[in-house]
Amino acid sequence: MSLIQPLILKAEQSHASFLRFSLVEQQSLAACLASLVDTYNADDSVIGFGAPLLALNSSKIPGLKSAISIEGVKRTSPANQDDLWLRVSGSDPGEVMLRVQEWLAVLCPTFSVNEQVEGFCHRGGKDLTGYEDGTENPEDNAAAVVALTGEPGVEGSSMLAVQKWQHQMKHFNSLPSKQQDDLIGRRKSDNVEFAESPPSAHTRRTAQESFSPEAFMLRRSLPWVKQQDCGLNFVCFANSFYPFEAQLKRMLGCEDGIEDGLFEFSRPLSTAYYWCPPVAGEKLDLSYLQF
């Protein structure tokens, strides 16, 4: 039986609400976490804990750390680390909203909401630019890619990186279709990756097998829109933060000075890291933590 939170492995999500929290009342934390375990539903929720929150605990999660800003040749990818991250998913936005309200009744006022982002499936899994997202996801061996090994309470847990990107769609749509394809490294019309693409093409910069060691991760991203702003809420799971950091540094040009084509029309607003605990049966397993 898998110990991984089930929705990490499931690709289907037509709508999701992403929430970031900060701890504000440490005295009530233990009671809040006990209620959190009862509120968790493996069919609609994924939850992650940030390093600042777990620093209050004597238990050390191997490999867990806070995100830091990473400087590239032309820009910096900023970090904005939180204590708690929650994704509530479903096919009906109204049902998702109702579940979010249930979660808020449990988490607040021990935690305060820093941001809530509504995500949705666009054209069967495409980014707002029209290009398919997550084409190289390791679906066949996804469990091995995301799951940590170790003692009970750690076995089956995952590391999570979340990065909010904002697109400049007016600028992107003004570009000729050939230039758009070259930025991504794939044809939008049929999703075929180019055998030869510019060195800055996104598919070329982030080819998971081109890193040493290979940088495989499981992406579960969704587009977001808020008033006139929009972009991609990038969400990826792995058994360490290495795959995400290796790809991001190459995108920023840290290796060779070549920046990823995505930066022509998009930019990261924030990055945060979390530890997603395992489940025991259908219950969230927080037995490793000693709050």
DRENLONU-369218 format. One record per residue (C-alpha): x, y, z; residue number from 1. Coordinates in steps of 0.1 Angstrom, whole numbers, plus 2048, in hexadecimal, padded with zeros to 3 digits. Layout:
KOLKE/X/Y/Z/NUM
...
This chain:
KOLKE/800/800/800/1
KOLKE/80E/822/7F6/2
KOLKE/816/83A/812/3
KOLKE/816/858/7FB/4
KOLKE/7FA/872/7FE/5
KOLKE/7E4/864/7E2/6
KOLKE/7DD/885/7D0/7
KOLKE/802/88A/7CA/8
KOLKE/801/86D/7B2/9
KOLKE/7E0/875/7A1/10
KOLKE/7E2/88C/783/11
KOLKE/7BD/893/780/12
KOLKE/7B3/8B4/790/13
KOLKE/79B/8CB/77E/14
KOLKE/79B/8E6/79A/15
KOLKE/7B1/8ED/7B8/16
KOLKE/7B5/906/7D3/17
KOLKE/7D9/90C/7DF/18
KOLKE/7DF/91C/801/19
KOLKE/7FE/928/813/20
KOLKE/7FE/92D/839/21
KOLKE/814/93C/855/22
KOLKE/813/930/879/23
KOLKE/806/94B/890/24
KOLKE/7FC/939/8B0/25
KOLKE/816/91F/8BB/26
KOLKE/803/916/8DB/27
KOLKE/7E7/906/8C8/28
KOLKE/7FC/8F5/8AE/29
KOLKE/7FA/8D2/8BD/30
KOLKE/7D4/8D3/8BF/31
KOLKE/7D2/8E1/89C/32
KOLKE/7E7/8C5/88D/33
KOLKE/7D2/8AB/89E/34
KOLKE/7B3/8BB/88E/35
KOLKE/7C6/8BD/86D/36
KOLKE/7CA/897/86D/37
KOLKE/7A5/892/871/38
KOLKE/79D/8AC/856/39
KOLKE/7B4/89E/83C/40
KOLKE/7A3/88B/820/41
KOLKE/7B9/877/808/42
KOLKE/7A0/87C/7EC/43
KOLKE/7A2/8A2/7EA/44
KOLKE/7C0/8B0/7FE/45
KOLKE/7E6/8B1/7FD/46
KOLKE/7F8/8C2/81A/47
KOLKE/81C/8CC/81F/48
KOLKE/830/8DA/83D/49
KOLKE/84B/8F4/839/50
KOLKE/86D/8F3/84A/51
KOLKE/866/911/861/52
KOLKE/848/8FF/870/53
KOLKE/85B/8DE/875/54
KOLKE/878/8F1/884/55
KOLKE/862/8F4/8A3/56
KOLKE/864/8CE/8A4/57
KOLKE/881/8B8/8B0/58
KOLKE/87C/8A0/893/59
KOLKE/892/8A7/874/60
KOLKE/884/89E/852/61
KOLKE/8A2/894/83D/62
KOLKE/8A7/8AD/820/63
KOLKE/88D/8C6/82B/64
KOLKE/897/8EA/829/65
KOLKE/888/90C/821/66
KOLKE/889/91A/7FE/67
KOLKE/8A2/936/7F7/68
KOLKE/8A3/94F/7DB/69
KOLKE/8B9/944/7BE/70
KOLKE/8CB/95E/7A9/71
KOLKE/8CF/958/784/72
KOLKE/8E2/96B/769/73
KOLKE/8C6/984/763/74
KOLKE/8AD/980/780/75
KOLKE/8A6/971/7A2/76
KOLKE/88D/956/7A9/77
KOLKE/87E/962/7CA/78
KOLKE/876/94B/7E8/79
KOLKE/859/951/7FF/80
KOLKE/858/934/818/81
KOLKE/839/92C/82C/82
KOLKE/831/915/849/83
KOLKE/815/900/839/84
KOLKE/808/8F9/816/85
KOLKE/7E6/8EA/80C/86
KOLKE/7D7/8E0/7EB/87
KOLKE/7B2/8D7/7EA/88
KOLKE/7A7/8C7/7C9/89
KOLKE/786/8BD/7B9/90
KOLKE/771/8BD/79A/91
KOLKE/758/8D7/7A8/92
KOLKE/766/8F9/7B2/93
KOLKE/749/8FE/7CA/94
KOLKE/752/8DD/7DC/95
KOLKE/777/8E7/7DD/96
KOLKE/76D/908/7ED/97
KOLKE/758/8F7/807/98
KOLKE/775/8DF/810/99
KOLKE/78C/8FE/813/100
KOLKE/774/90D/82C/101
KOLKE/776/8ED/840/102
KOLKE/79C/8EE/840/103
KOLKE/79C/913/84A/104
KOLKE/785/90C/868/105
KOLKE/7A0/8F3/874/106
KOLKE/7C0/906/86B/107
KOLKE/7B6/929/875/108
KOLKE/7BE/93B/88C/109
KOLKE/7DD/925/893/110
KOLKE/7E7/92D/870/111
KOLKE/7E1/94C/85A/112
KOLKE/7DB/94A/835/113
KOLKE/7F7/95B/821/114
KOLKE/7E8/954/7FF/115
KOLKE/7CD/940/7EE/116
KOLKE/7D1/938/7C9/117
KOLKE/7B5/928/7B4/118
KOLKE/7C2/910/79A/119
KOLKE/7B0/8FF/77D/120
KOLKE/7B5/8E6/761/121
KOLKE/7B8/8F8/73F/122
KOLKE/7B1/8E6/71F/123
KOLKE/7B8/8C3/72D/124
KOLKE/7D9/8CC/73E/125
KOLKE/7E8/8E9/72C/126
KOLKE/7F8/909/738/127
KOLKE/7E6/929/730/128
KOLKE/800/92D/713/129
KOLKE/7F0/90F/703/130
KOLKE/80D/8F7/708/131
KOLKE/808/8D6/71A/132
KOLKE/816/8D6/73D/133
KOLKE/828/8BA/74E/134
KOLKE/82F/8A6/72E/135
KOLKE/84D/894/73D/136
KOLKE/83D/88A/75E/137
KOLKE/84B/868/76A/138
KOLKE/828/858/76D/139
KOLKE/834/834/76C/140
KOLKE/84C/836/789/141
KOLKE/83D/855/799/142
KOLKE/83D/845/7BC/143
KOLKE/862/83F/7BB/144
KOLKE/869/863/7B0/145
KOLKE/855/874/7CB/146
KOLKE/858/85D/7EA/147
KOLKE/872/860/805/148
KOLKE/87E/841/817/149
KOLKE/886/83E/83C/150
KOLKE/876/836/85C/151
KOLKE/850/835/863/152
KOLKE/841/858/85F/153
KOLKE/85B/861/845/154
KOLKE/858/843/82D/155
KOLKE/841/84D/811/156
KOLKE/842/873/818/157
KOLKE/84C/88B/7FC/158
KOLKE/85E/8AC/7F6/159
KOLKE/84A/8C7/7E5/160
KOLKE/855/8E7/7D3/161
KOLKE/83B/901/7CA/162
KOLKE/842/91E/7B3/163
KOLKE/829/938/7A8/164
KOLKE/82F/945/785/165
KOLKE/81F/964/775/166
KOLKE/81B/965/750/167
KOLKE/81A/984/739/168
KOLKE/800/976/721/169
KOLKE/7FD/996/70D/170
KOLKE/822/995/705/171
KOLKE/822/96F/6FF/172
KOLKE/804/971/6E7/173
KOLKE/815/98C/6D3/174
KOLKE/832/975/6CA/175
KOLKE/832/962/6A9/176
KOLKE/828/93E/6AE/177
KOLKE/84B/932/6A3/178
KOLKE/85B/947/6BE/179
KOLKE/842/939/6D8/180
KOLKE/84B/916/6CE/181
KOLKE/870/91E/6D0/182
KOLKE/86C/92B/6F3/183
KOLKE/85C/90B/6FE/184
KOLKE/86E/8F2/6E8/185
KOLKE/84E/8E2/6DC/186
KOLKE/833/8E9/6C1/187
KOLKE/813/8F5/6D1/188
KOLKE/7FF/8E6/6B4/189
KOLKE/808/8C1/6BB/190
KOLKE/81E/8C2/6DB/191
KOLKE/83B/8B3/6C8/192
KOLKE/85D/8BC/6D7/193
KOLKE/877/8C9/6BF/194
KOLKE/895/8B2/6B8/195
KOLKE/8AA/8D2/6B6/196
KOLKE/89F/8F0/6CA/197
KOLKE/8B0/911/6D6/198
KOLKE/8C6/90D/6F4/199
KOLKE/8AE/923/708/200
KOLKE/88F/90C/700/201
KOLKE/87D/902/71F/202
KOLKE/87C/8DD/717/203
KOLKE/8A1/8DD/710/204
KOLKE/8AA/8F0/730/205
KOLKE/895/8D9/746/206
KOLKE/89A/8B6/735/207
KOLKE/89A/8A1/755/208
KOLKE/8B1/886/748/209
KOLKE/8CC/8A0/73E/210
KOLKE/8D6/8A7/762/211
KOLKE/8EF/893/776/212
KOLKE/8E0/884/789/213
KOLKE/8BF/884/776/214
KOLKE/8A6/89E/783/215
KOLKE/884/88C/782/216
KOLKE/867/89B/795/217
KOLKE/841/898/793/218
KOLKE/82F/8B8/789/219
KOLKE/80C/8BF/793/220
KOLKE/808/8E4/788/221
KOLKE/7E9/8F7/77F/222
KOLKE/7E2/919/76E/223
KOLKE/7D5/935/784/224
KOLKE/7C3/956/77D/225
KOLKE/7BC/973/795/226
KOLKE/7AB/991/785/227
KOLKE/7C3/99B/769/228
KOLKE/7E0/987/775/229
KOLKE/7E7/963/76C/230
KOLKE/801/948/76A/231
KOLKE/80B/925/775/232
KOLKE/80B/918/799/233
KOLKE/829/900/795/234
KOLKE/827/8E3/7AD/235
KOLKE/840/8C6/7AC/236
KOLKE/847/8A8/7C3/237
KOLKE/867/895/7C6/238
KOLKE/87B/882/7E1/239
KOLKE/892/8A0/7E4/240
KOLKE/894/8C4/7D9/241
KOLKE/8B1/8BD/7C1/242
KOLKE/89D/8B8/7A1/243
KOLKE/88A/8D9/7A6/244
KOLKE/8A9/8ED/7AF/245
KOLKE/8BE/8DE/793/246
KOLKE/8A4/8E7/779/247
KOLKE/89E/909/787/248
KOLKE/8C3/912/788/249
KOLKE/8C7/907/764/250
KOLKE/8A8/91C/75A/251
KOLKE/8B7/93A/76A/252
KOLKE/8D8/935/757/253
KOLKE/8ED/92D/775/254
KOLKE/900/912/762/255
KOLKE/907/922/741/256
KOLKE/8F9/945/740/257
KOLKE/8DC/93A/72A/258
KOLKE/8BA/944/738/259
KOLKE/89A/92F/732/260
KOLKE/882/93B/717/261
KOLKE/866/93C/731/262
KOLKE/874/95C/73F/263
KOLKE/86B/96D/71E/264
KOLKE/847/96E/72A/265
KOLKE/845/961/74E/266
KOLKE/856/966/770/267
KOLKE/856/954/791/268
KOLKE/846/967/7AE/269
KOLKE/84D/950/7CB/270
KOLKE/85C/92E/7D4/271
KOLKE/857/918/7F2/272
KOLKE/860/8F5/7FE/273
KOLKE/84B/8DD/813/274
KOLKE/84B/8BA/821/275
KOLKE/82C/8A6/819/276
KOLKE/828/88B/834/277
KOLKE/81C/868/82C/278
KOLKE/7FB/858/832/279
KOLKE/7F2/839/846/280
KOLKE/7D3/82A/836/281
KOLKE/7BF/849/82D/282
KOLKE/7CC/85E/84B/283
KOLKE/7E8/877/84A/284
KOLKE/805/868/85E/285
KOLKE/816/882/875/286
KOLKE/825/868/88C/287
KOLKE/848/873/884/288
KOLKE/842/896/891/289
KOLKE/843/89D/8B7/290
KOLKE/82F/8BD/8BC/291
